[in-house]
Amino acid sequence: MEIDLNSYLNNSIDRFRIKKIGYLPKPCMPFITLEDDLVFYGMPGKKEKILDDIFTGIVTTIKDLEFRYFQYNRKVKQHSKYYYKPGDVVVELGSYLGYYSMYVAKQVGPTGKVISVEMIPENFAVLKLNLATNYAENTIAINRGVHKEKGVRTAYLGCNQIAGFREDVITRFVPNFDEISVEMDTVDNILHENGVSVVDLMIIQVNGNEIDVLQGMSKSIQSVRNFAIAAPYDRKGMDHKKIISDYLIKNGFDVEVVSPWVFARCRN
């Protein structure tokens, strides 16, 4: 189905109450500003096609805004089983450009905290800019991959939205990919370094390595009150959601699966 980008852009300006659209000349980075003065920066374009990239980049930014910030047409959301409260501490693993982190930062307010972790350097640069521009006081941006141990690991990069540590997942979407070295860390270390003793909601969106992330939480899993885990990718015929659910139940959580998400609440 083809989309008339001009019509989409014009309709979106009214629908999302967009006050301003534009781009930063260096590095050709699109942005949009809403009527409440929130600014959403998008991925930079290629300088050799600057005019096309500006228009396409703005439209792509608006589509990301629609899906990741306003959450339109999503039957299941990260917060489908959790209501944010002022003062909450939320950790989002796999934050991409930070649009959902911005939504969360608005909900938890200045007394809350949002820790956003993203492993792809190009994504992280935009994530960091978005958070620093809009919610510098209550957000922390971290450029690392998350796994069950600290070190350096090879990740597969299909494009800025399709990346992870499982080659079989990436090749479902793109035939070719790059291999990049990623600095890895555990949730245990990340929470300790940032002085976090209680997490009200942890969101895990890591394209197939969810159980590895959980196994890197031997010290901190009991400090998490709620989980929202995106788990659409089974492993070689194994039910990945069941593996995650069983692990969480064993560690003292009540679990509800609303495909493709696994939601969990600490029993204590």
Beta strands, then each sheet from edge to edge (+ up, - down):
strand 1: 18-24
strand 2: 29-34
strand 3: 39-41
strand 4: 89-93
strand 5: 113-117
strand 6: 139-142
strand 7: 145-146
strand 8: 151-159
strand 9: 162-164
strand 10: 178-185
strand 11: 201-204
strand 12: 226-230
strand 13: 253-258
strand 14: 261-266
sheet 1: 1+ 2- 3+
sheet 2: 6+ 5+ 4+ 11+ 12+ 14- 13+
sheet 3: 7+ 10+ 8- 9+
end
